[in-house]
């Protein structure tokens, strides 16, 4: 599967990408928020909230998401998407 990378490293599957956001993972698997939330047993609004800011996500849920997407925790960006956007913007302005 070729990922459409989101906001980190270079876009469109470049090998320099370091981490994926929760939203990018869900979108790359063509899943709706409801599908993922139902599978994990959490409300959809909770998932959407963590897609915007995963800095306070419970470790068990983080592990469940990593297992669900079959990737390591190290491959997931945990934090505020606004922080990631700023980091990406700063990196491209150098």
Secondary structure by P-SEA (a helix, b strand, c coil): cccccccccccccccccccccaaaaaaaacccaaaaaaaacccaaaaaaaaaccccccaaaaaaaaaaacccccccccccaaaaaaaaaaaaac
